[in-house]
Amino acid sequence: MASFVLERVVPAAPGEVFDVSLDVGLHVDSQRSHGERVAGGPTSGTLTEGDRITWSARHFGVRFRMTSLVYDVDRPHRFRDRQVRGPFAQFQHTHEFSPAPGGTLMRDEIVFRSPFWILGRTVDALIMRRHLIRVITERNDGISAHFSGPDA
């Protein structure tokens, strides 16, 4: 199993960062470079406990679909999502929010495993981990910009 953690301070209160992190439109906007769109489930608004949403995006020149389930929602502290259908053998994302000097410490923990056993482990180590760090960083850039951009 491969994993990584990203942390950043966002200049807003935990409840605000929590809510924006579940906003479908912000997610789509933050993943524009991958042509991300909603292929099933809620197409706008804020995701809630039990929502299933199917994302369609282009990675490595190929369009993938991944259906995620939102669960373990504990506003404004934490929520999780996990792949219930898609390209990974396993994918889980834990989002945590805690007060910090200057705003909210946003912590993302990703645990994933590509299919195809040894080949998948090699892909995870050489390519996928780095790629997913970039994808989640882009998403987090969008969240931060929401609070510190020209409209904030």
ZICOR-V374966 format. One record per backbone hydrogen bond with DSSP energy under -1.0 kcal/mol. CO is the residue of the C=O (numbers start at 1). NH is the residue of the N-H. Records with the same first field share a line. If there is no record, write none. Layout:
CO = NH, NH
//
This chain:
2 = 112
4 = 110
6 = 108
8 = 106
10 = 12, 104
13 = 17
14 = 18
15 = 19
16 = 20
17 = 21
19 = 22
20 = 23
22 = 47
23 = 27
24 = 28
25 = 29
26 = 30
27 = 31
29 = 32
31 = 34, 36
32 = 35
34 = 58
37 = 56
40 = 54
45 = 24
48 = 51
51 = 70
53 = 68
54 = 39, 40
55 = 66
56 = 37
57 = 64
59 = 62
62 = 59
64 = 57
66 = 55
67 = 84, 85
68 = 53
69 = 82
70 = 50
71 = 80
74 = 77, 78
77 = 97
78 = 74
79 = 95
80 = 71
81 = 93
82 = 69
85 = 67
90 = 113
91 = 83
92 = 111
93 = 81
94 = 109
95 = 79
96 = 107
98 = 105
100 = 103
103 = 100
104 = 10
105 = 98
106 = 8
107 = 96
108 = 6
109 = 94
110 = 4
111 = 92
112 = 2
113 = 89, 90
116 = 119, 120
117 = 121
118 = 122
119 = 123
120 = 124
121 = 125
122 = 126
123 = 127, 128
124 = 129
127 = 131
128 = 132
129 = 133
130 = 134
131 = 135
132 = 136
133 = 137
134 = 138
135 = 139
136 = 140
137 = 141
138 = 142
139 = 143
140 = 144
141 = 145
142 = 146
144 = 148
145 = 149
149 = 152
//
